[in-house]
Amino acid sequence: MLVLVCGALTGCGTTARDTDAAGVSDRFHSALDDGNGAAACRELSSETRKKLERDEGQACDEAILGLDLPAGARAARAKVYVTTALVELQAPASSDFLDEGPDGWKISAAGCSSGAPDQPFDCELEG
């Protein structure tokens, strides 16, 4: 259904928006690679950040570095669906989900993988 709606809208999935979403994902994984939890947390949606802090019992900048997320991964492909984006990462195979809001693209789930095409994603981090 979402793909049909997206196809009917002008500008949906444009290259510029795909690139913007991929850039957020790249900054996030680069920050993890640098051990910069504060920079990684700036790329998260507020809901995801709050859930991480609640689940781990630590500030985001500390908790994020303890998760099993692909540090240094780079976006291989991004696809925008209205105000949501899926960014598929190069090795290790993983995906990030982003939501677009007033402050631009923010990561709502990261370190996601799916065992089969019609199965839900399992994510290391999600809001």
VENKATA-V145956 format. One record per helix or strand of 2 or more residues. SS is the DSSP state (H for helix, E for strand). FROM is the first residue (numbers start at 1). LEN is the number of residues. If there is no record, write none. Layout:
ss=SS from=FROM len=LEN
ss=SS from=FROM len=LEN
This chain:
ss=H from=2 len=7
ss=H from=15 len=20
ss=H from=37 len=6
ss=H from=46 len=11
ss=H from=60 len=7
ss=E from=75 len=7
ss=E from=84 len=6
ss=E from=94 len=8
ss=E from=104 len=10
ss=E from=122 len=5
